[in-house]
Amino acid sequence: MNNTLTACVQGTVSQNVLIQQWRSDAALLALPEKFGVVLSNLLDRLESSALFSEESCSFSQKDLLGGLQLWLEKAQQASR
């Protein structure tokens, strides 16, 4: 998940690929339910923002990718 996020931030992987990959990978993780809810919300907003140019919608793509990074860090801590 980290590699896909890094590639998306760098522009070598599309947001659609990131969203599909994260939804698939997250389903395999043994995390508390709240992690799934938060991730779903982030991915839904990222998906919506991808329909618009850079920052023209109410969701900042940069902020959403930052939110995914934070989610990933918290998920790694929770799985230890």
N, C-alpha and C positions, 0 to 999 in steps of 0.2 A: 504494500500500500504506500509505503514511504517513497519507493522508487517511482511509482506512478504519479504521486503528488509532485515530486521534484521535477519530473519530466513535464508535467503540465505547467508548472510555474515557469519553467524554462522555455515553454512553447513547442516542445517536441512531441507532446501528446495532447490531443484535443480534450476539452472538458467532457465531451460525451463519452470518450473512452475512459477517462478517469471515473466518471459517475458509474458507468457499467461495471468497471473493475472493482470499485469500492463497494458497491451493493453486493456483488458476488462474494468478495473476500470477507466482508463484514458478517455475512450469514454463517461463515465457518468459525467465527470467534466465539469463545465462551465468555461473554461479558454480561454484566447486569442489563436488564431490559432498558433502563434509562439511556444507556449508551446507544442502543438501536434507535430510540426515539429522537435523540439529539442528532445522530448521524443522518437519519432520514430527513429531518427538517433542513439540515445544512445542504444535503444533496438536492432536495427539492428546490431550494432557493437558488442554488448554483445552476440547476437545470433551467430555471426561469430566467436567470440573468443571461444565460448563453443565447437566448433568443434576441437579445438587444446588443447594440454596440457597447463597447467597454463599460462605461459607468453611466449609461443613459437610463437605467432603471433604478428602482429603489434599493436594489441589492448590489453592493460593491463586490465585484468578482474577486478583487484583491483581498478584501476583508473575509470573504467566504473561504478562500483558499487558506488564509491565515487561521480561520476557525477550524478547518479540517486538520491543519498541522497541530493545533492545540488539542483537538479531539484525539488524534493519534497518540500524542504524548500521554494524555490521561489514560487512554486505553492500554498503552504499554505498561503504565504504572499499575493499573488495576489487574493486569494479568500476571503480575509477578507474585 
